[in-house]
Amino acid sequence: MSNRPSCKCFQAYYLGKKWSEIKLHQEHQDIECDAWKRLLELVEVASADEREEFAPGREIGLDDWSQIITLPPTISKLKFVKHLMLYGSNLVRIPPEIGEMTNLETFTPYTSYRLHWFPYEITRCKKLKHSTVSTRTLYGNYKFRLPFPKLPVGKTVEAGSPTKCSVCNAPVIAPNLHQAWISLQVATDVLPLLVNACSQICIDRLPRPPKTYVQEPHTGGLHIQQSPIDDFYR
């Protein structure tokens, strides 16, 4: 995987070993570092000048870009952005506010090897038609069938605390939080999406995944049966 930032989540595959339980990345963003402050400034500038492409890695430099493990919620302000360029990032998560980027057409997180999943809210980007994702590093991908981490029950994920339902946008508070994984076609790729729902009713409203993926929302873990890799090519 060249010299891009990576992790050990799928090391077992390369070593020819059986999969073990995988955990979500728990790193927290340093919001005091200069790189984060610079990123916040770039979002404000991009919002103000109504630019159509947002490529923060190009503007803050490689060293600073490597310190960014998530994007700020303020990306919701990027209403005119059509192309979100996140090539070669060190990101481990994308905030649900990406769903408010209403004009997003192209999404490029290619070679962001530590980015294994996306928020369900990305499905709200109705104009999103093109994506370039390093699919072999995604949970449940058709090439490796990387296992999905087991989601906690009745509490928030390690990475953050959702406040709104991914499906209906209503307030959501633990322990009434219902979490699930689902694989859906988003733009060019089938992506593993994390759903933070306010009720089981919202989970039941989720669409059906493509036929070669787990056919219902699930909470992850090694016991989840995924289609054999060869099924994709039949």
Helices and strands as residue ranges (DSSP letters): H 11-14, H 34-48, E 53-54, H 56-60, H 62-65, G 73-77, E 83-85, G 96-100, E 106-108, E 118-119, G 120-124, E 130-131, G 135-137, E 178-186, E 189-197, H 200-204, G 229-233
